[in-house]
Amino acid sequence: MSTSLVWHPATHDHELALDGTTLRCRKSDGRLLPSVPRAVRGSSTGGKLSELRDRLVRHEEECRATVESWLLIGIPVPAALLARVWPDPGWRSVLEHLVVVVGGRTGLLTEVGEDGRTGLVAGDGMSHTPPVGPVSLPHPVLLSDAERWRALLDDRAETQGIPQLAREIHHRPDGAEPGATGLDAYAGGEFAELRHATARAARYGFVMRGGFATVRIAEGGVGLQARYWLGADDIGLPASTGRLLWVDASERPVRLAEVGPVAWSEGVRMAELIHAGRTTDDR
């Protein structure tokens, strides 16, 4: 808990404060309470702080979704943009400690100055400041030394605001048929109701489009969309998953041999996360 909280009178014997996005309560004598009593939460001060907390939570979710999209599209982020958003705790919480590349130098991001100059920690733990320039967020499937960065993160007792180093990655297996235009490995997953599958897709941030759960990726400036069939019937009816495929900007299926490592990893990650919620003999 932060030691610099700003406390506000809520009732005659209670005060409230926001600790990040957590509502804290203490007695007027300074004694902290493990939870916020209902009457205190329902006070005028409690209502205002709860509303502010909800706005902060939504803001953090928007920051997290935006930075994750930078990871998936692979386009360098202008240094000036990072300089503008870095002072905002919501942005900084998802940017800090990511593995980034600036001017050919790779490191954990620890600082962004007003001029866009970044502070990085290299793999050997040494700090360095590369020249101002665009900042790239490499997808973990492209990091050959990801384990080293995970170890450095653990040594520094730090965590990442979005799953970069902890993100599940998948490589194209040697047995994949290069001329095929889809995978059936995740087909046939049964759900008691279609809504269960679509809710699972939404839980992990995937967008439903015409019966498919989708995720957009870009590699080398070329955009692709991974699609995993869930169903387009009534959401209360049983559903069975179908093929995982990738399409280009013209909606044409892409051969597996032409699917890049990031698009492959993210498409399979999507299918695995949704398929894992299927009805099984044990459930």
MIDOSE-1310 file (N, C-alpha, C; in nm, 2 decimals, decimal comma, always signed):
residues 283
msts	+0,08/-0,12/+0,00/+0,00/+0,00/+0,00/+0,09/+0,12/+0,00; +0,05/+0,22/-0,08/+0,12/+0,35/-0,09/+0,12/+0,42/+0,05; +0,23/+0,49/+0,08/+0,25/+0,56/+0,21/+0,21/+0,71/+0,19; +0,17/+0,75/+0,07/+0,14/+0,89/+0,04/-0,01/+0,90/+0,00
lvwh	-0,10/+0,83/+0,07/-0,24/+0,84/+0,03/-0,30/+0,97/+0,08; -0,40/+1,02/+0,00/-0,47/+1,14/+0,04/-0,61/+1,09/+0,10; -0,63/+1,12/+0,23/-0,75/+1,07/+0,30/-0,86/+1,17/+0,29; -0,98/+1,13/+0,27/-1,10/+1,22/+0,27/-1,20/+1,17/+0,37
path	-1,26/+1,27/+0,45/-1,36/+1,23/+0,55/-1,48/+1,17/+0,47; -1,53/+1,06/+0,52/-1,65/+0,99/+0,46/-1,77/+0,99/+0,55; -1,75/+0,95/+0,68/-1,85/+0,96/+0,78/-1,78/+1,02/+0,90; -1,86/+1,03/+1,01/-1,80/+1,10/+1,13/-1,68/+1,02/+1,19
dhel	-1,67/+0,89/+1,15/-1,56/+0,81/+1,21/-1,48/+0,74/+1,11; -1,49/+0,77/+0,98/-1,42/+0,70/+0,88/-1,37/+0,79/+0,77; -1,25/+0,75/+0,72/-1,19/+0,83/+0,60/-1,16/+0,73/+0,49; -1,16/+0,78/+0,37/-1,14/+0,70/+0,25/-1,03/+0,75/+0,17
aldg	-0,96/+0,67/+0,10/-0,85/+0,71/+0,00/-0,84/+0,61/-0,11; -0,79/+0,66/-0,22/-0,77/+0,57/-0,34/-0,62/+0,53/-0,34; -0,59/+0,40/-0,33/-0,46/+0,35/-0,34/-0,45/+0,28/-0,48; -0,40/+0,36/-0,58/-0,41/+0,32/-0,72/-0,55/+0,31/-0,76
ttlr	-0,60/+0,18/-0,78/-0,74/+0,16/-0,81/-0,81/+0,09/-0,70; -0,75/+0,08/-0,58/-0,81/+0,02/-0,46/-0,86/+0,12/-0,36; -0,99/+0,10/-0,32/-1,04/+0,19/-0,22/-1,00/+0,15/-0,08; -0,94/+0,24/+0,00/-0,89/+0,20/+0,13/-0,98/+0,28/+0,23
crks	-0,99/+0,22/+0,35/-1,07/+0,29/+0,46/-0,99/+0,28/+0,59; -1,00/+0,39/+0,67/-0,94/+0,39/+0,80/-1,04/+0,46/+0,90; -1,02/+0,43/+1,02/-1,09/+0,50/+1,13/-1,03/+0,63/+1,15; -1,10/+0,72/+1,21/-1,05/+0,86/+1,23/-0,93/+0,86/+1,32
dgrl	-0,90/+0,75/+1,39/-0,78/+0,74/+1,48/-0,66/+0,69/+1,40; -0,68/+0,67/+1,27/-0,57/+0,62/+1,18/-0,57/+0,47/+1,16; -0,65/+0,39/+1,23/-0,65/+0,25/+1,22/-0,71/+0,20/+1,09; -0,63/+0,13/+1,01/-0,67/+0,08/+0,88/-0,77/-0,04/+0,90
lpsv	-0,87/-0,04/+0,81/-0,97/-0,15/+0,81/-0,94/-0,24/+0,70; -0,97/-0,37/+0,72/-0,94/-0,47/+0,61/-1,03/-0,46/+0,49; -1,15/-0,39/+0,51/-1,25/-0,37/+0,40/-1,32/-0,24/+0,43; -1,40/-0,20/+0,33/-1,48/-0,08/+0,34/-1,62/-0,11/+0,38
prav	-1,66/-0,07/+0,50/-1,80/-0,09/+0,54/-1,90/-0,04/+0,44; -2,02/-0,11/+0,43/-2,12/-0,07/+0,33/-2,16/+0,07/+0,35; -2,18/+0,11/+0,47/-2,23/+0,25/+0,49/-2,13/+0,35/+0,45; -2,00/+0,32/+0,47/-1,90/+0,42/+0,43/-1,88/+0,42/+0,28
rgss	-1,89/+0,30/+0,22/-1,89/+0,30/+0,07/-2,00/+0,37/+0,01; -2,12/+0,37/+0,07/-2,24/+0,44/+0,02/-2,25/+0,59/+0,05; -2,14/+0,64/+0,12/-2,14/+0,78/+0,15/-2,12/+0,86/+0,03; -2,13/+0,99/+0,04/-2,11/+1,08/-0,07/-1,96/+1,07/-0,12
tggk	-1,87/+1,07/-0,02/-1,73/+1,06/-0,06/-1,70/+0,92/-0,12; -1,76/+0,82/-0,06/-1,75/+0,68/-0,12/-1,79/+0,67/-0,26; -1,91/+0,74/-0,29/-1,96/+0,74/-0,43/-1,87/+0,81/-0,52; -1,81/+0,92/-0,48/-1,72/+1,00/-0,57/-1,59/+0,92/-0,60
lsel	-1,54/+0,87/-0,49/-1,41/+0,79/-0,51/-1,43/+0,66/-0,59; -1,55/+0,60/-0,57/-1,57/+0,48/-0,65/-1,59/+0,51/-0,79; -1,65/+0,62/-0,82/-1,67/+0,66/-0,96/-1,53/+0,70/-1,02; -1,45/+0,76/-0,95/-1,31/+0,79/-1,00/-1,23/+0,67/-1,02
rdrl	-1,25/+0,57/-0,92/-1,18/+0,44/-0,94/-1,22/+0,37/-1,06; -1,35/+0,37/-1,09/-1,40/+0,30/-1,21/-1,34/+0,37/-1,34; -1,33/+0,50/-1,34/-1,27/+0,57/-1,45/-1,12/+0,53/-1,47; -1,05/+0,52/-1,36/-0,91/+0,48/-1,36/-0,89/+0,34/-1,41
vrhe	-0,98/+0,25/-1,37/-0,98/+0,11/-1,42/-1,00/+0,11/-1,57; -1,10/+0,18/-1,62/-1,12/+0,18/-1,76/-1,01/+0,24/-1,84; -0,94/+0,34/-1,78/-0,83/+0,40/-1,85/-0,71/+0,30/-1,85; -0,69/+0,23/-1,74/-0,58/+0,13/-1,74/-0,61/+0,02/-1,84
eecr	-0,73/-0,02/-1,86/-0,77/-0,12/-1,95/-0,74/-0,07/-2,10; -0,78/+0,05/-2,12/-0,75/+0,11/-2,25/-0,60/+0,12/-2,28; -0,52/+0,16/-2,18/-0,38/+0,17/-2,20/-0,32/+0,03/-2,23; -0,37/-0,07/-2,16/-0,32/-0,21/-2,17/-0,35/-0,26/-2,31
atve	-0,48/-0,23/-2,36/-0,52/-0,28/-2,49/-0,44/-0,22/-2,60; -0,41/-0,09/-2,58/-0,33/-0,01/-2,68/-0,19/-0,06/-2,69; -0,12/-0,08/-2,58/+0,01/-0,13/-2,58/+0,02/-0,27/-2,63; -0,08/-0,35/-2,60/-0,08/-0,49/-2,65/-0,09/-0,49/-2,80
swll	-0,17/-0,39/-2,86/-0,18/-0,38/-3,00/-0,05/-0,34/-3,07; +0,03/-0,26/-3,00/+0,16/-0,23/-3,05/+0,25/-0,35/-3,06; +0,23/-0,44/-2,97/+0,31/-0,56/-2,97/+0,27/-0,65/-3,09; +0,14/-0,65/-3,12/+0,09/-0,74/-3,23/+0,12/-0,68/-3,37
igip	+0,12/-0,55/-3,38/+0,13/-0,49/-3,52/+0,28/-0,46/-3,55; +0,37/-0,46/-3,45/+0,51/-0,45/-3,48/+0,56/-0,32/-3,54; +0,48/-0,21/-3,52/+0,52/-0,08/-3,58/+0,59/+0,00/-3,47; +0,71/+0,05/-3,49/+0,78/+0,13/-3,39/+0,69/+0,25/-3,34
vpaa	+0,70/+0,27/-3,22/+0,62/+0,38/-3,15/+0,71/+0,51/-3,15; +0,66/+0,62/-3,20/+0,75/+0,74/-3,19/+0,79/+0,78/-3,05; +0,91/+0,82/-3,04/+0,96/+0,86/-2,90/+0,88/+0,97/-2,84; +0,83/+1,07/-2,93/+0,76/+1,18/-2,88/+0,63/+1,13/-2,82
llar	+0,57/+1,03/-2,87/+0,44/+0,98/-2,82/+0,46/+0,92/-2,68; +0,57/+0,84/-2,67/+0,60/+0,78/-2,54/+0,63/+0,89/-2,43; +0,70/+0,99/-2,48/+0,73/+1,10/-2,38/+0,60/+1,17/-2,33; +0,50/+1,18/-2,41/+0,38/+1,24/-2,37/+0,30/+1,16/-2,27
vwpd	+0,30/+1,02/-2,29/+0,21/+0,94/-2,21/+0,28/+0,89/-2,09; +0,42/+0,89/-2,09/+0,49/+0,82/-1,98/+0,46/+0,88/-1,84; +0,44/+1,01/-1,82/+0,40/+1,06/-1,69/+0,27/+1,01/-1,63; +0,18/+0,96/-1,72/+0,05/+0,91/-1,67/+0,08/+0,77/-1,61
pgwr	+0,04/+0,75/-1,49/+0,06/+0,62/-1,42/+0,00/+0,50/-1,49; -0,12/+0,53/-1,56/-0,19/+0,42/-1,63/-0,10/+0,37/-1,75; -0,04/+0,46/-1,82/+0,04/+0,43/-1,93/+0,17/+0,37/-1,88; +0,23/+0,43/-1,78/+0,36/+0,39/-1,74/+0,36/+0,24/-1,68
svle	+0,24/+0,21/-1,61/+0,23/+0,08/-1,55/+0,23/-0,03/-1,66; +0,19/-0,01/-1,78/+0,19/-0,11/-1,88/+0,32/-0,10/-1,97; +0,39/+0,01/-1,97/+0,51/+0,03/-2,06/+0,63/-0,01/-1,98; +0,64/+0,02/-1,85/+0,76/+0,00/-1,78/+0,80/-0,15/-1,77
hlvv	+0,93/-0,18/-1,79/+0,98/-0,31/-1,78/+0,96/-0,40/-1,91; +0,90/-0,34/-2,01/+0,89/-0,42/-2,13/+1,02/-0,43/-2,20; +1,05/-0,54/-2,28/+1,17/-0,55/-2,36/+1,14/-0,47/-2,48; +1,23/-0,37/-2,51/+1,21/-0,28/-2,63/+1,34/-0,27/-2,70
vvgg	+1,33/-0,22/-2,82/+1,45/-0,20/-2,91/+1,45/-0,05/-2,95; +1,56/+0,02/-2,92/+1,58/+0,16/-2,95/+1,71/+0,18/-3,02; +1,72/+0,22/-3,14/+1,85/+0,25/-3,21/+1,93/+0,12/-3,21; +1,87/+0,01/-3,22/+1,95/-0,12/-3,23/+1,99/-0,17/-3,09
rtgl	+1,96/-0,10/-2,99/+1,99/-0,15/-2,85/+1,86/-0,21/-2,79; +1,88/-0,32/-2,72/+1,76/-0,39/-2,66/+1,78/-0,39/-2,51; +1,67/-0,37/-2,44/+1,67/-0,36/-2,30/+1,53/-0,35/-2,24; +1,53/-0,36/-2,10/+1,41/-0,34/-2,03/+1,39/-0,19/-2,02
ltev	+1,27/-0,14/-2,06/+1,24/+0,00/-2,05/+1,21/+0,05/-1,91; +1,29/+0,14/-1,86/+1,28/+0,19/-1,72/+1,25/+0,34/-1,71; +1,27/+0,41/-1,82/+1,25/+0,56/-1,82/+1,23/+0,61/-1,96; +1,14/+0,72/-1,96/+1,13/+0,79/-2,09/+1,13/+0,94/-2,05
gedg	+1,23/+1,02/-2,10/+1,24/+1,16/-2,06/+1,14/+1,24/-2,14; +1,14/+1,37/-2,10/+1,05/+1,46/-2,17/+1,09/+1,48/-2,32; +1,22/+1,45/-2,35/+1,27/+1,47/-2,49/+1,26/+1,34/-2,56; +1,20/+1,23/-2,50/+1,18/+1,10/-2,57/+1,30/+1,01/-2,55
rtgl	+1,40/+1,05/-2,48/+1,52/+0,97/-2,45/+1,48/+0,86/-2,36; +1,52/+0,74/-2,39/+1,48/+0,62/-2,31/+1,59/+0,57/-2,22; +1,55/+0,52/-2,10/+1,65/+0,45/-2,02/+1,62/+0,30/-2,03; +1,73/+0,22/-2,06/+1,71/+0,08/-2,07/+1,81/+0,01/-1,98
vagd	+1,77/-0,12/-1,94/+1,86/-0,20/-1,87/+1,89/-0,32/-1,96; +2,02/-0,34/-1,99/+2,06/-0,44/-2,09/+2,06/-0,58/-2,02; +2,08/-0,68/-2,10/+2,08/-0,82/-2,05/+2,17/-0,85/-1,94; +2,29/-0,77/-1,94/+2,38/-0,79/-1,83/+2,35/-0,71/-1,70
gmsh	+2,24/-0,64/-1,70/+2,20/-0,56/-1,59/+2,25/-0,42/-1,59; +2,33/-0,38/-1,69/+2,38/-0,25/-1,69/+2,28/-0,15/-1,76; +2,27/-0,03/-1,71/+2,18/+0,07/-1,77/+2,25/+0,14/-1,88; +2,17/+0,18/-1,98/+2,22/+0,26/-2,09/+2,11/+0,35/-2,15
tppv	+2,15/+0,45/-2,22/+2,06/+0,55/-2,28/+2,09/+0,57/-2,42; +2,02/+0,50/-2,51/+2,04/+0,51/-2,65/+2,00/+0,64/-2,71; +2,04/+0,68/-2,82/+1,99/+0,81/-2,88/+1,84/+0,81/-2,90; +1,78/+0,92/-2,90/+1,63/+0,93/-2,92/+1,59/+0,87/-3,05
gpvs	+1,49/+0,79/-3,05/+1,44/+0,73/-3,18/+1,32/+0,65/-3,15; +1,26/+0,59/-3,26/+1,14/+0,51/-3,24/+1,17/+0,39/-3,15; +1,06/+0,35/-3,08/+1,08/+0,24/-2,98/+0,99/+0,12/-3,03; +1,06/+0,01/-3,05/+0,99/-0,11/-3,10/+0,97/-0,21/-2,98
lphp	+0,85/-0,27/-2,99/+0,82/-0,37/-2,89/+0,82/-0,51/-2,95; +0,92/-0,59/-2,94/+0,93/-0,72/-3,01/+0,84/-0,82/-2,95; +0,77/-0,89/-3,04/+0,68/-1,00/-2,99/+0,78/-1,11/-2,93; +0,73/-1,18/-2,82/+0,82/-1,27/-2,76/+0,86/-1,39/-2,85
vlls	+0,78/-1,42/-2,95/+0,82/-1,53/-3,04/+0,94/-1,49/-3,12; +0,97/-1,36/-3,13/+1,09/-1,32/-3,20/+1,21/-1,30/-3,11; +1,20/-1,32/-2,98/+1,31/-1,30/-2,89/+1,38/-1,44/-2,87; +1,49/-1,45/-2,93/+1,57/-1,58/-2,91/+1,62/-1,60/-2,77
daer	+1,64/-1,48/-2,70/+1,69/-1,49/-2,57/+1,59/-1,45/-2,46; +1,46/-1,49/-2,48/+1,36/-1,45/-2,39/+1,38/-1,50/-2,25; +1,44/-1,61/-2,24/+1,47/-1,67/-2,10/+1,56/-1,58/-2,02; +1,66/-1,52/-2,09/+1,75/-1,43/-2,02/+1,68/-1,31/-1,97
wral	+1,59/-1,26/-2,05/+1,51/-1,14/-2,01/+1,42/-1,17/-1,89; +1,36/-1,29/-1,89/+1,28/-1,33/-1,78/+1,36/-1,34/-1,65; +1,48/-1,40/-1,67/+1,57/-1,41/-1,55/+1,60/-1,27/-1,49; +1,63/-1,18/-1,59/+1,67/-1,04/-1,54/+1,55/-0,98/-1,47
lddr	+1,43/-1,00/-1,53/+1,31/-0,94/-1,47/+1,29/-1,00/-1,33; +1,31/-1,13/-1,31/+1,30/-1,19/-1,18/+1,40/-1,14/-1,08; +1,53/-1,13/-1,13/+1,64/-1,08/-1,04/+1,60/-0,94/-0,99; +1,54/-0,86/-1,07/+1,51/-0,72/-1,03/+1,37/-0,71/-0,96
aetq	+1,30/-0,83/-0,94/+1,18/-0,83/-0,87/+1,07/-0,74/-0,93; +1,07/-0,74/-1,07/+0,98/-0,65/-1,14/+0,88/-0,74/-1,22; +0,77/-0,68/-1,26/+0,67/-0,74/-1,34/+0,64/-0,66/-1,46; +0,58/-0,72/-1,56/+0,53/-0,64/-1,68/+0,38/-0,62/-1,67
gipq	+0,34/-0,50/-1,72/+0,20/-0,47/-1,72/+0,12/-0,54/-1,82; +0,18/-0,59/-1,93/+0,11/-0,68/-2,03/+0,20/-0,80/-2,05; +0,13/-0,91/-2,08/+0,21/-1,03/-2,10/+0,30/-1,03/-2,23; +0,42/-0,99/-2,21/+0,52/-1,00/-2,32/+0,61/-1,12/-2,30
lare	+0,69/-1,12/-2,19/+0,78/-1,23/-2,17/+0,70/-1,35/-2,11; +0,58/-1,33/-2,05/+0,50/-1,44/-2,00/+0,40/-1,49/-2,10; +0,40/-1,43/-2,22/+0,29/-1,46/-2,32/+0,32/-1,60/-2,38; +0,21/-1,68/-2,39/+0,22/-1,81/-2,45/+0,26/-1,79/-2,60
ihhr	+0,37/-1,87/-2,64/+0,41/-1,86/-2,78/+0,40/-2,00/-2,84; +0,38/-2,00/-2,98/+0,36/-2,12/-3,05/+0,44/-2,11/-3,18; +0,52/-2,22/-3,21/+0,59/-2,22/-3,34/+0,52/-2,32/-3,43; +0,53/-2,29/-3,56/+0,48/-2,38/-3,66/+0,55/-2,51/-3,65
pdga	+0,47/-2,62/-3,64/+0,54/-2,75/-3,63/+0,59/-2,80/-3,77; +0,69/-2,88/-3,76/+0,75/-2,93/-3,89/+0,65/-3,00/-3,98; +0,55/-3,06/-3,91/+0,45/-3,14/-3,99/+0,34/-3,07/-4,05; +0,34/-2,93/-4,03/+0,22/-2,85/-4,09/+0,23/-2,86/-4,24
epga	+0,11/-2,88/-4,30/+0,11/-2,89/-4,44/+0,12/-2,75/-4,50; +0,22/-2,71/-4,57/+0,24/-2,57/-4,62/+0,14/-2,52/-4,71; +0,08/-2,61/-4,79/-0,02/-2,57/-4,89/-0,16/-2,55/-4,84; -0,18/-2,60/-4,71/-0,31/-2,59/-4,65/-0,34/-2,45/-4,62
tgld	-0,47/-2,42/-4,60/-0,51/-2,28/-4,57/-0,58/-2,27/-4,43; -0,56/-2,37/-4,35/-0,62/-2,37/-4,22/-0,57/-2,49/-4,14; -0,60/-2,48/-4,01/-0,57/-2,59/-3,91/-0,70/-2,65/-3,85; -0,71/-2,78/-3,85/-0,83/-2,84/-3,79/-0,80/-2,90/-3,65
ayag	-0,68/-2,87/-3,60/-0,63/-2,93/-3,47/-0,73/-2,88/-3,35; -0,79/-2,77/-3,37/-0,88/-2,71/-3,26/-1,02/-2,72/-3,30; -1,06/-2,79/-3,40/-1,20/-2,81/-3,44/-1,26/-2,92/-3,36; -1,39/-2,91/-3,35/-1,47/-3,02/-3,28/-1,48/-2,99/-3,13
gefa	-1,44/-2,88/-3,08/-1,45/-2,84/-2,94/-1,60/-2,81/-2,91; -1,66/-2,89/-2,82/-1,80/-2,88/-2,80/-1,83/-2,78/-2,68; -1,93/-2,69/-2,70/-1,97/-2,60/-2,59/-2,12/-2,62/-2,57; -2,17/-2,63/-2,45/-2,31/-2,65/-2,42/-2,39/-2,54/-2,48
elrh	-2,34/-2,42/-2,48/-2,41/-2,31/-2,55/-2,30/-2,22/-2,62; -2,34/-2,17/-2,73/-2,25/-2,08/-2,81/-2,20/-1,97/-2,72; -2,29/-1,91/-2,64/-2,25/-1,80/-2,56/-2,13/-1,83/-2,47; -2,11/-1,96/-2,43/-2,00/-1,99/-2,35/-1,87/-1,97/-2,42
atar	-1,87/-2,01/-2,55/-1,75/-1,99/-2,64/-1,72/-1,84/-2,66; -1,83/-1,77/-2,70/-1,81/-1,63/-2,73/-1,77/-1,55/-2,61; -1,82/-1,59/-2,49/-1,78/-1,52/-2,37/-1,64/-1,54/-2,34; -1,59/-1,66/-2,37/-1,45/-1,69/-2,34/-1,36/-1,61/-2,44
aary	-1,41/-1,60/-2,56/-1,33/-1,52/-2,66/-1,32/-1,37/-2,61; -1,44/-1,32/-2,56/-1,44/-1,18/-2,51/-1,35/-1,16/-2,39; -1,35/-1,27/-2,31/-1,27/-1,26/-2,18/-1,12/-1,24/-2,22; -1,07/-1,29/-2,33/-0,93/-1,28/-2,36/-0,91/-1,17/-2,47
gfvm	-1,01/-1,09/-2,49/-0,99/-0,97/-2,58/-1,00/-1,00/-2,73; -1,06/-1,11/-2,77/-1,08/-1,14/-2,91/-1,21/-1,09/-2,96; -1,22/-1,05/-3,08/-1,34/-0,98/-3,14/-1,41/-1,08/-3,22; -1,54/-1,09/-3,20/-1,63/-1,18/-3,28/-1,67/-1,11/-3,41
rggf	-1,66/-1,19/-3,52/-1,69/-1,14/-3,65/-1,75/-1,25/-3,74; -1,88/-1,24/-3,76/-1,94/-1,34/-3,85/-1,92/-1,49/-3,81; -1,93/-1,51/-3,68/-1,91/-1,64/-3,62/-1,77/-1,68/-3,59; -1,68/-1,60/-3,62/-1,53/-1,62/-3,60/-1,48/-1,54/-3,48
atvr	-1,40/-1,60/-3,39/-1,32/-1,52/-3,30/-1,20/-1,47/-3,38; -1,16/-1,34/-3,37/-1,06/-1,29/-3,45/-0,95/-1,21/-3,37; -0,83/-1,21/-3,43/-0,73/-1,12/-3,38/-0,64/-1,07/-3,50; -0,61/-0,94/-3,49/-0,53/-0,88/-3,60/-0,39/-0,88/-3,57
iaeg	-0,30/-0,91/-3,67/-0,16/-0,91/-3,65/-0,10/-0,84/-3,77; +0,02/-0,78/-3,76/+0,09/-0,73/-3,88/+0,24/-0,77/-3,86; +0,30/-0,82/-3,97/+0,44/-0,85/-3,98/+0,50/-0,80/-4,10; +0,61/-0,72/-4,09/+0,67/-0,66/-4,20/+0,58/-0,56/-4,27
gvgl	+0,49/-0,50/-4,20/+0,40/-0,40/-4,25/+0,28/-0,47/-4,32; +0,27/-0,60/-4,33/+0,16/-0,67/-4,39/+0,06/-0,72/-4,29; -0,07/-0,68/-4,30/-0,16/-0,72/-4,20/-0,23/-0,85/-4,23; -0,25/-0,93/-4,13/-0,33/-1,05/-4,14/-0,43/-1,06/-4,02
qary	-0,53/-1,14/-4,04/-0,63/-1,16/-3,94/-0,64/-1,31/-3,92; -0,62/-1,36/-3,79/-0,64/-1,50/-3,76/-0,79/-1,51/-3,72; -0,85/-1,62/-3,77/-0,99/-1,65/-3,75/-1,02/-1,79/-3,70; -1,10/-1,80/-3,59/-1,13/-1,93/-3,54/-1,28/-1,95/-3,53
wlga	-1,33/-2,04/-3,60/-1,48/-2,06/-3,61/-1,54/-2,11/-3,48; -1,64/-2,03/-3,43/-1,71/-2,07/-3,31/-1,86/-2,10/-3,34; -1,91/-2,03/-3,43/-2,05/-2,05/-3,47/-2,13/-1,93/-3,48; -2,24/-1,93/-3,56/-2,32/-1,81/-3,59/-2,47/-1,84/-3,56
ddig	-2,50/-1,94/-3,49/-2,64/-1,98/-3,46/-2,68/-1,90/-3,33; -2,80/-1,93/-3,28/-2,85/-1,87/-3,16/-2,75/-1,90/-3,05; -2,72/-1,79/-2,97/-2,61/-1,81/-2,87/-2,65/-1,91/-2,75; -2,78/-1,94/-2,75/-2,82/-2,04/-2,65/-2,82/-2,18/-2,69
lpas	-2,78/-2,21/-2,82/-2,77/-2,34/-2,87/-2,64/-2,40/-2,86; -2,62/-2,53/-2,86/-2,49/-2,60/-2,85/-2,41/-2,55/-2,97; -2,28/-2,55/-2,95/-2,18/-2,51/-3,06/-2,06/-2,60/-3,06; -2,00/-2,61/-3,18/-1,88/-2,69/-3,20/-1,78/-2,60/-3,28
tgrl	-1,66/-2,60/-3,23/-1,56/-2,51/-3,29/-1,52/-2,57/-3,43; -1,47/-2,49/-3,51/-1,42/-2,53/-3,65/-1,28/-2,50/-3,67; -1,25/-2,46/-3,79/-1,11/-2,44/-3,84/-1,05/-2,31/-3,79; -0,92/-2,31/-3,77/-0,84/-2,19/-3,75/-0,78/-2,16/-3,88
lwvd	-0,79/-2,03/-3,93/-0,73/-1,99/-4,05/-0,69/-1,85/-4,04; -0,61/-1,80/-4,14/-0,56/-1,67/-4,15/-0,60/-1,61/-4,28; -0,65/-1,48/-4,28/-0,69/-1,42/-4,41/-0,61/-1,29/-4,43; -0,59/-1,25/-4,55/-0,52/-1,12/-4,58/-0,62/-1,01/-4,58
aser	-0,57/-0,89/-4,62/-0,66/-0,77/-4,62/-0,77/-0,78/-4,72; -0,76/-0,87/-4,82/-0,87/-0,89/-4,91/-0,96/-1,00/-4,88; -0,95/-1,05/-4,75/-1,03/-1,16/-4,70/-1,00/-1,30/-4,76; -0,89/-1,31/-4,83/-0,85/-1,43/-4,89/-0,77/-1,52/-4,79
pvrl	-0,80/-1,65/-4,78/-0,72/-1,74/-4,69/-0,58/-1,74/-4,74; -0,49/-1,74/-4,64/-0,34/-1,74/-4,66/-0,29/-1,89/-4,64; -0,21/-1,93/-4,72/-0,14/-2,06/-4,71/-0,06/-2,07/-4,58; -0,06/-2,18/-4,51/+0,02/-2,19/-4,39/+0,16/-2,15/-4,40
aevg	+0,22/-2,19/-4,52/+0,36/-2,16/-4,54/+0,39/-2,01/-4,55; +0,28/-1,93/-4,57/+0,30/-1,78/-4,58/+0,26/-1,71/-4,45; +0,22/-1,78/-4,35/+0,19/-1,72/-4,22/+0,32/-1,70/-4,14; +0,34/-1,58/-4,10/+0,46/-1,54/-4,03/+0,46/-1,60/-3,88
pvaw	+0,57/-1,59/-3,81/+0,58/-1,65/-3,68/+0,49/-1,58/-3,58; +0,47/-1,44/-3,59/+0,39/-1,38/-3,49/+0,24/-1,41/-3,52; +0,20/-1,41/-3,65/+0,06/-1,44/-3,68/+0,03/-1,58/-3,64; +0,12/-1,67/-3,67/+0,10/-1,81/-3,63/+0,08/-1,83/-3,48
segv	+0,18/-1,77/-3,40/+0,17/-1,78/-3,26/+0,04/-1,72/-3,20; +0,00/-1,61/-3,25/-0,12/-1,54/-3,20/-0,24/-1,61/-3,24; -0,25/-1,67/-3,36/-0,37/-1,74/-3,40/-0,38/-1,87/-3,32; -0,28/-1,94/-3,30/-0,28/-2,07/-3,22/-0,31/-2,04/-3,08
rmae	-0,25/-1,93/-3,02/-0,28/-1,89/-2,89/-0,43/-1,86/-2,87; -0,49/-1,79/-2,96/-0,64/-1,76/-2,95/-0,72/-1,89/-2,95; -0,68/-1,98/-3,05/-0,76/-2,11/-3,05/-0,74/-2,19/-2,93; -0,62/-2,20/-2,87/-0,60/-2,28/-2,75/-0,67/-2,22/-2,63
liha	-0,67/-2,09/-2,62/-0,74/-2,03/-2,50/-0,89/-2,05/-2,51; -0,95/-2,05/-2,63/-1,09/-2,07/-2,64/-1,12/-2,22/-2,63; -1,05/-2,30/-2,70/-1,07/-2,44/-2,70/-1,06/-2,51/-2,56; -0,98/-2,45/-2,48/-0,95/-2,50/-2,34/-1,08/-2,50/-2,26
grtt	-1,18/-2,41/-2,30/-1,30/-2,40/-2,22/-1,41/-2,49/-2,27; -1,38/-2,58/-2,36/-1,49/-2,67/-2,41/-1,54/-2,77/-2,31; -1,65/-2,83/-2,34/-1,71/-2,93/-2,25/-1,63/-3,06/-2,27; -1,59/-3,12/-2,16/-1,51/-3,24/-2,17/-1,58/-3,35/-2,08
ddr	-1,53/-3,47/-2,09/-1,59/-3,58/-2,01/-1,58/-3,56/-1,86; -1,48/-3,47/-1,82/-1,46/-3,45/-1,68/-1,54/-3,33/-1,63; -1,62/-3,26/-1,72/-1,69/-3,14/-1,68/-1,83/-3,16/-1,71
